[in-house]
């Protein structure tokens, strides 16, 4: 779904740049945040079509960012894909409980992420409510 705005909230510079390059090459408009607080502020100001969110972030972890957005009527419609090195089942369960729409683990292939983004965006289109 080229042209859609994706917010990537990732503190690791190499992963953030990999995400930016691969998503831009796939036709997405990419905005970046380097910590949880900045990511939350950018989610509110940029109103992206989807958020790719790391869990282990400085200032505010991804679980908290997700929970704040998903419990706010203005932003709960924004799909969130958690992309993290945390592979424990309890982390995955916590991610979904806080409102994540999908959960992916690192390492990952950029093509996997693009496929997941397209899938989650397509699923979001089918849901009633604001877009």
C-alpha positions in Angstrom: 0.0 0.0 0.0 2.4 2.6 -1.2 2.1 6.2 -0.1 0.9 5.3 3.4 2.7 6.9 6.3 4.6 4.6 8.6 6.1 5.7 11.9 9.1 3.6 13.0 9.9 3.9 16.7 13.3 2.2 17.1 16.3 3.2 19.2 18.9 1.1 17.3 20.3 3.3 14.5 21.1 0.5 12.2 17.7 -1.2 12.4 16.0 2.2 12.1 18.0 3.0 8.9 17.3 -0.5 7.5 13.6 0.0 8.2 13.6 3.5 6.6 15.4 2.3 3.5 13.3 -0.8 2.9 10.0 0.9 3.6 10.8 3.9 1.5 11.9 1.6 -1.4 8.5 -0.1 -1.0 6.8 3.2 -1.5 5.9 4.1 2.1 6.4 7.6 3.6 8.6 6.9 6.6 8.9 9.0 9.8 11.3 8.0 12.6 11.5 8.3 16.3 14.4 7.2 18.5 12.7 6.7 21.9 9.3 6.0 23.4 8.4 9.6 24.4 9.4 11.0 21.0 7.5 8.2 19.3 4.3 8.9 21.3 4.6 12.6 20.4 5.1 11.8 16.7 2.2 9.4 16.7 0.0 12.2 17.9 1.4 14.9 15.6 2.0 12.8 12.4 -1.1 10.6 12.7 0.5 7.7 10.8 -1.3 4.9 9.0 0.7 2.4 10.9 3.4 2.2 13.7 6.3 -0.2 13.8 7.2 -0.2 17.5 10.2 -1.6 19.4 9.6 -2.6 23.0 13.0 -1.9 24.7 13.2 1.9 24.2 14.7 4.7 26.2 12.4 7.1 28.1 9.2 5.0 27.7 9.0 1.3 26.7 7.0 0.2 23.7 4.3 -1.6 25.9 3.5 1.8 27.5 3.5 3.7 24.2 1.1 1.1 22.7 -1.2 1.1 25.7 -1.4 4.9 25.8 -2.3 5.1 22.1 -4.7 2.2 22.1 -6.6 3.5 25.0 -7.0 7.0 23.4 -10.1 7.3 21.1 -8.2 9.6 18.8 -5.4 7.1 18.1 -6.7 3.6 18.9 -7.4 3.1 15.1 -3.7 3.2 14.2 -2.4 -0.3 13.8 0.7 -1.2 15.7 3.3 -3.9 14.8 5.7 -4.6 17.7 9.1 -5.5 16.3 11.4 -6.6 19.1 14.2 -8.8 20.2 12.0 -10.1 23.1 11.0 -13.6 22.0 9.4 -14.9 25.2 5.7 -15.9 25.0 4.9 -13.6 28.0 6.2 -10.6 26.1 4.1 -11.5 23.0 1.0 -11.9 25.3 1.8 -8.5 26.9 2.1 -6.9 23.5 -1.3 -8.1 22.4 -2.8 -7.3 25.8 -1.6 -3.7 25.4 -3.2 -3.4 22.0 -0.6 -4.5 19.4 -2.1 -5.7 16.1 0.9 -7.9 15.3 4.2 -9.0 16.9 7.4 -9.8 15.1 10.8 -10.7 16.5 14.3 -9.7 15.5 16.2 -10.6 13.5 13.9 -10.2 10.6 14.0 -9.8 6.9 12.8 -6.5 5.5 10.5 -8.3 3.1 8.8 -10.0 6.1 8.1 -6.6 7.6 6.7 -5.1 4.4 4.5 -8.2 4.0 3.2 -7.9 7.6 2.6 -4.1 7.2 0.6 -4.7 4.1 -1.4 -7.4 5.8 -2.1 -5.3 8.9 -3.1 -2.3 6.8 -5.5 -4.5 4.7 -7.0 -5.9 7.9 -7.4 -2.4 9.3 -9.2 -1.3 6.2 -11.9 -4.0 6.8 -12.6 -2.8 10.4 -15.3 -0.2 10.9 -14.4 3.1 12.4 -12.2 6.1 11.5 -9.2 5.6 9.3 
